[in-house]
Amino acid sequence: MINIINKILWAIATVLIVYSSIYFSFRFRFIQVHLKKIFSSIFYKNNSSNIKPFSILMFTLAGRIGVGSIAGIALCIYIGGIGSIFWLWILTFFTSILSYIETILGNKYKERDGKYYKGGPSYYIKNGLGNKKLGGLYAILIIISYIGGFLSIQTNTITKSLNEITFISPVIIGMIIVIITAFIILGGLQKISSFTNKIVPLMGALYLLTSFYIVFKNIEIIPHLINRIIQSAFNFKPFLSGFLTTFIVGVQRGIFSNEAGLGTGSIASSIGNLPSKQQGYIQILGVYITSLIICTSTAFIILTSNYNGFQFTDLNGIELASKAFEYHLGSIGTIFTFISILLFSFSTILTGYYYGESSLKYFNLKENKKSLFLLKLFTLIILFLGCIISSDFLWKLVDVLVAILAIINIYAIFQLKEELFTETDCYKRKKYDKI
């Protein structure tokens, strides 16, 4: 039943994502190709901003670069075939515009939250569309999908990765993760942001340097590999089990890795008070770094190994990536995979928790402190359970929830599109696009 629901929802979500990405790309004159503005956005100076552009980028990347960038790409190749990587590239370019416009709306309709702000789709659905119930539904789905789904996948992947090196009881792994996470999330947004500022550059540099080394070692076969990816992407025969599966899996894994179209990027960007356009460019940059650099590196590492010879049961995806790293680096590869997953997953756990917290605050509960404490307790329980639940079930559940989030978010964006165009024209008049 969950497979059938998943296919139906993703058929709808895929149509909406592709159509909206193309539509808004043309309406905004393909601003995602303005690379100079996109890269210079992280150097934008605003003395009144409580959080700097670099910190917002790191906070965003902490949420985007998770197991989807390693285990998710492995699943992408395993299920959808090599051609799905091509569609991931194409969709990354087009869907990056969605992260931009989500941010514009998120910034306009965000609300004050002490010294910071809270925002995202729930808030622009409530304040922009005037639909509190739909905004509330989105907020609940974020709590369920991120706290209940994404976070449990992170700990499940950490467990699987560690057990590739040495067997340690999932119970012990879960307890260690819970203790470390509790120490950070109990410190609030400031502690989470401070931690991501330090861990994201470290994990990104470590992963990319190793990936570039492996790609350089196999540089002579990379052109042939790219040719195979493109050819496989257009395998129209058979259509249903060939092209369509490859295309949809590419869309699914692309959205899962970079989150463009889900609206979560606007939750992250809403914490600061930079001009909307600069925030939007930062979100596009986050999508590009995640999918075009991190995910592509993972794909090349797997595709230059003997990945077709690996056999798995209850596949999480990390097992395939771990075998690929071991193929290239020997026993050190397995250890490197675990370190990468530990850093990637832990940063996503912290950001994902904040998405849940921001969504809970949407309801303006009277006993806010008590509710937040219960959410933190619920988060820690979920992290522990994620270490022992079936990987296959977790991935399918999250796929269903992600599809629903995308459908609601894109519906809201289209309902607010005229307001969105007016808002961006206003920013042009204020010359915020000149950095």
N, C-alpha and C positions, 0 to 999 in steps of 0.2 A: 504493500500500500504506500509506504513512504517513497518508494522508487517511482511509482505512478504520479504521486503528488509532486515530487521533485521535477519530473519531466514536464508536467503541465505548467507549473509555476515558472520554470526556467525558459520554456518556450515563449511565455508572455513577457517575462523580464528581458529576454534577449532582444525581442522585437522593440520594446520600449527603449532599452539602452542604446541599441544601434541607431534607431530613428532619432532619438533626442540628441545623441552625440553629433550626428551629421547635421541636424537642423540647427543646433546652437553653434556649431563650428562655422557654418555659413553666415548665420546672423551676427556673430561676433568677429567675422572676417579672419578666422583661423588665428586667433591671438596666441594659440599654443605653439606657433612657429616663431614668436618674438623672443628668441632665446636670450638676447642681451637684456631685455627687461626682466625676464624670468630669473636669470642668474643674479642680476644686480639687486633683485628684491631683498635678498638676505642682508644687504649692506645699507638698506634704507634707514635713515636717521630720523628719529622722532623722540625728542627729549621727554615728551609727555607720556610715552608708552611705558606701561608697568612691566611688560615682558618684551624682550628684544626679538627681532626677526629670526635670528639664529636659534634662539631657544624655542620659538614656535615651530621652526622646521624640525628640530631634533625631537620635539614632543610629537609632532605629526609622524615623523619617520619611525618613532618607537612603536606607534600603533600600526603603521603600514607594513614595516619589515618584521614579520613574524615567521611562523612555520610555513605560511603560505609561500614565502620566497624560497624555501628549500623543499620541504615535504610536499607542499602544494604543487610545485613545478614537477616534482618527481611523479606525482599522481597524474598530472596533466599529460605527461609523455606516456605513462603506463596505460591510461584509459583512452586518451584521445589520439595518441600517436604523435609522431614527430611534427606533423603539420600544424598541430594545435599551437605550437610556439609562434608560428607566423601570425596566426590570428590574434594571439596575445599581443604581439608587437603593434599590429594595425589598430586593435581596439584600444591599446594604451594611448596612442596618439589622439584618437577621436574622443575617447571618454575623459581625457584629461580636462576638457572644457567643462565637464559636469562638476569637477572638483572646484573649478573657478567660480561658476555661478552659484553653487551651493554656499560658497564662502561669502559672496556678495550678499545673499539673502540672510545668511546666518549672522553676519555683522550688523545688518540693518535692524533685525528683530531680536537681538540678544538682550538679556536683562542683567541688571547689576547683581553681583553675588559677592558682597563684602568688598574687598579691594580688587577683586577680579570680576569676570563676567561669566555668564552661562548662556549657551545658545545651541543652535543646531536645528535640524528639521522640525523637531517638536515645537520649537518656539516660533519658527516662521509659518508653520501650519496653524498654530494658535493665533498669533498676532497678525499674520498676513492674510490667511484665509478665513480667520475667525471660526476655526473648527477645532474646539478644545478636545472633542472626543477622538478625532483622528490623530491629533497631536499626542494625546494620551496613549493611544494604541501604539504609535511609533515608539514612544518612550518605554512602554512596557516591553515591546519587542527588542529594543536595544538591551534592556536589562537581561532578558532571557537569552538572546543570541550572543551577547558579548560576555556577560558574567557566566551564564549557563553553558554556552557553546564554545566560543572562541577561547576562553580561558582554560576550559577543560581540555581542549585540543593541545594547547601549549604544554600543559603538564603531562598529558599523555605522550606527546612527542619527546619531551625530556626523558621520560621513563624508558621509552623504546630506544632512544639514542644511547642512554647509559647502559642499557642491557646488551647493546652490541659490543660493549667493551668488557663488562663484568656484570654478573647478576647481583643485583641488590633488590631486596624486597620493595615492591611498589609502595608499601605502607611507609617504609622508612624514607623513601624519596619524597613522598607526599608530605610527610611531617616536616622535613627540612625546608621544602618550598614554602609551606604555610608559615613557618616561623620567620623566614627572611621577608616574605611579602608583608606579613603583619607589621613588622618593624617599619616598613616604608609607608604603607598606605595609612597607617595611623597618624603619620606626620602631615597628612593633607597634601593639597595640590603643590605647595612650594617644595616639599620634599620629593614628590614624584618628578616634578620638572627638573629639579637639581640633579636627580639621579639619571634621568634620561639625557641631560646635557653631557654627562660624563660617559655613559655607556654606549650611546649610539655612535659617536665618532670612532670609538675604539673598536666596536664590533664591525662597523662598516669597513674600516681600513684593514682590519685583520682578514676579513672574508675576501675583500677585493684583491689584496696583494697575493693571497694564496690562489685565488681563481685565475688571476692574470698569469701567474707562474705556470699553472696547468695548461692554460690556453696557449701560452707561448711555446711550451713543450710540444704541443700538438698543432702548431700553426699551419703546417703543410696540409692538413686535412680540413681546416676550418672552411675554406671556400667551397669545397665539395659538400661539406655538412650544411652550409647555408643553402646551397642549391637543392639538396634533398629536402630541407624544411619547406622551401617554396613549392617544390613539385608535389610533395605530400599534402600540402594545404589545399591544392586544387584537384584532389582525387574525387571526382564527381561520380565515379562508378565503383561500388554501388553508392547511391546518394544517401540513403538513410543511415546505413552503418558505416559509411565512409566519410564523405564531406560534412554532412550535418552533425554527426557526432564530434568530429574534429573541431568544427567551428564552435559549437556550443560549449564543449569542454574548454576551448581556448578562452571564450568569454567568461565562463564560470571562474576559472583559475585566475584570469586577469583581474576580475572584480574582487576575488577573495584576497589577492595579494596587494592590490593598490587601493581598493575600496572606493574608487571613483564611481559616483552614481548612488552610493549608499547614504551619503550625507554626513558620515562620521567625521570627515575632514573639517566640516564646518563647526563641529563640536569642539575640536582641538583648536581651531583658529579663533574661536570666539572668546578664548580666555584673555586675549590681549586687546589693546585699543589702537592698533595700527589702522591706517586707511584701508578700506575694503579691497581696493585694487591690488595693493601690495600683498595683502593676505592671500588673495586669489592666485597671484603669481607664485607665491611660496608653495601653495597647495599643488599647482601644476608641477613645480620642480620636485616635490615629494613623490608624485606619481611617476615621473620620469626616472628618478633615482631608483625607486623600488622595482619597477617592471623592466625598464630598458637596460639597467645596469646589474642590479642584484639578481633578478630572476633570469636574465639572459646568461649571466655567469654560471648559475646553477645548471641551466639547460645544457650549455656547452660541456660542462664537467661530466654530466651524465651521458650525453650523446657521444663523447669521445672515449667512453668506457665500453666494456662488453655487457651493457645493461640488458640485452636480450637474453642473456644466459642466466639471469637471476630469477629465482622462484620464491614466492612469498605467500603467506596466508594471513588474513586479517591485516591487510596492508595499511599502514599509516602514511607511507610515503618516505619517511625518513630512512627506513631500511634500505631503500633503493639508492638514495643519495649517499648514505654511509658506505655502501658497497662500491659506489663510483669513486668516492674519495679514497677508499682503501686501494682500489685498482690503480690509481694514479700515485698515491703517496705511501703505500704500504700500510703497516699497522698504525703509523702516525695519522693516517687519513681518518680512521675511525675516531681517534681521540679529538682530532680537529673538528670533525662533524659534531661531536657532543658539545665542545666548547662553543661553537657557532650557534647551535640550537639553544644552548643554555642562555646565551646573551640575547639572541633574537627573541626567544620566547619570554624571557623575564621582562624585557622592555615592553613587549606587547601586553603582558599581564597587567602592568602598572597603568598603561594608557587605557586599556580596555576597562579596567576598574573605574577609571575616571569617567569614561563614557557612561557607565552605569550610574555613577554618582550624580552626574549632571542630569541624567534622565529622571532619576528619582526626585531631584530638586524641582523638576517641572511641576510636580503635584503640590508644591508648597505646603507640605504636611506641617501640622502644628508642632508636633514633637520632632523637630527636624534632627536634632542630635541623636535621639534614640533611634530614629529610622536609619540614619547613616551608619550608626553602630551595628544595627541588624544587617544592613547591606554588606558591611565589611565582614561580619561573621559568616553570612551566606556565601560570600566570595571565597573565604578561606575553606569552607566545607566543599565547595565546588572544585577548588583547586586540588584538594585531596582526592575527591572521587574521580577526577579526570585521570589520575594515575592508574586506575584499575578498571575503567570502563572500556568496552570494545571500541577500537579505532574506527571501524567501518560504520558503526552506528553514529558516532560523533560527527564524522564528516558528512553523512547524509542529512542529519538533523540540522547542522549549520548551513548546508546548501539550501535547504528549504527556507530557513529563517532569513538568509541573505537575500533570496529572491523576493520575499515579501517586503523587506525593507526597501529594496530597489524600486519595486512597483509603487509603493506609497510615496517615496521621495520624488520620483520622476513625475508622478501625478501632481504633486504639490508645486514642483518647479514650473510645469506647464500652466498651471492655474495662475501663477504669479509672473508669467513671462513678460507681460506688458509693463508691469511695475519694475521688473528687472531691467528692461531696456531703458526705461526712464532713469532709473538709479545710476546705471553706467554712463549715460549721457551727462548726468549731473557731475559725476566724477571727472569726466573729460573736461567739462567747463572749469572745474577747479584745478585742472592740470595735475591731478594726482598720478597720471600715467607717466609723468616726466620725473624720473628718479635721479 
